[in-house]
Amino acid sequence: INEAVALASAPIQGDWRVQLEASVQQLKGAQLTARELDVGRLMLSGCSSKEIARKLEISVETVKVHKKHMYSKLGIKSQSELFSIFLQAQNA
């Protein structure tokens, strides 16, 4: 947990994956898989499910499964809640 706090308080870097994981660990204590973090990073970058599937070379259905698992681990129900968690962590 100290690692997550240190990462979350570090200056903003270009690595959204590290920021997202630190934010999630800080706020929810969730452990997302590397692929769930990839999907979350692309979602936060504004990509649609179809774009995410193309970039990660997976099916749209697989993207939906990753989103479902991520939402479940975070206790959220929508993409807007994901944005809210990330923004809260950035302001913490």
C-alpha positions in Angstrom: 0.0 0.0 0.0 2.9 2.4 0.7 4.0 1.7 -2.8 0.6 2.7 -4.2 0.6 5.9 -2.2 4.1 6.8 -3.4 3.1 6.2 -7.0 -0.1 8.2 -6.6 1.7 11.1 -5.1 4.5 11.0 -7.8 4.5 13.7 -10.4 2.3 13.0 -13.4 4.1 10.8 -15.9 3.2 9.6 -19.3 2.5 6.1 -18.0 -1.3 6.0 -17.5 -1.0 2.3 -16.5 1.0 3.1 -13.4 -1.2 6.1 -12.5 -4.4 4.0 -13.0 -3.1 1.1 -10.9 -1.9 3.4 -8.1 -5.2 5.2 -8.1 -7.2 2.1 -8.0 -5.1 0.6 -5.2 -5.3 3.8 -3.2 -9.0 4.2 -3.5 -10.4 0.7 -3.7 -7.6 -1.8 -2.9 -8.4 -3.7 -6.1 -5.9 -5.8 -8.0 -6.5 -5.4 -11.7 -4.8 -7.7 -14.2 -2.4 -6.2 -16.7 -5.0 -6.5 -19.5 -7.7 -4.8 -17.4 -5.3 -2.0 -16.8 -4.6 -1.8 -20.6 -8.4 -1.6 -21.2 -8.8 1.0 -18.5 -6.0 3.1 -19.8 -7.4 3.1 -23.3 -10.9 3.9 -21.9 -9.5 6.9 -20.0 -7.8 7.9 -23.3 -11.2 8.1 -24.9 -11.1 4.9 -27.0 -14.3 3.0 -27.8 -14.6 -0.7 -27.2 -14.1 -1.3 -30.9 -10.9 0.8 -30.9 -9.6 -0.9 -27.8 -10.2 -4.3 -29.4 -8.3 -3.3 -32.5 -5.4 -1.8 -30.5 -5.1 -4.8 -28.2 -5.8 -7.3 -31.0 -8.7 -8.9 -29.1 -12.4 -9.2 -29.8 -14.9 -6.6 -28.8 -16.6 -9.3 -26.6 -13.2 -9.8 -24.8 -13.0 -6.0 -24.2 -16.5 -6.2 -22.7 -15.5 -9.1 -20.4 -12.4 -7.1 -19.2 -14.6 -4.0 -18.5 -17.1 -6.2 -16.6 -14.3 -7.7 -14.4 -12.7 -4.3 -13.8 -16.1 -2.7 -12.9 -16.8 -5.6 -10.5 -13.4 -5.3 -8.8 -13.9 -1.6 -8.4 -17.5 -1.7 -7.3 -18.7 0.5 -10.1 -21.3 0.3 -12.9 -20.2 2.7 -15.6 -17.4 4.3 -17.4 -18.2 7.7 -15.8 -17.6 6.1 -12.4 -14.2 4.9 -13.6 -13.3 8.5 -14.6 -14.5 9.7 -11.3 -12.3 7.3 -9.4 -9.3 8.2 -11.5 -9.9 12.0 -11.0 -10.4 11.6 -7.3 -7.1 9.7 -7.0 -5.3 12.4 -9.0 -6.6 15.1 -6.6 -5.8 13.1 -3.5 
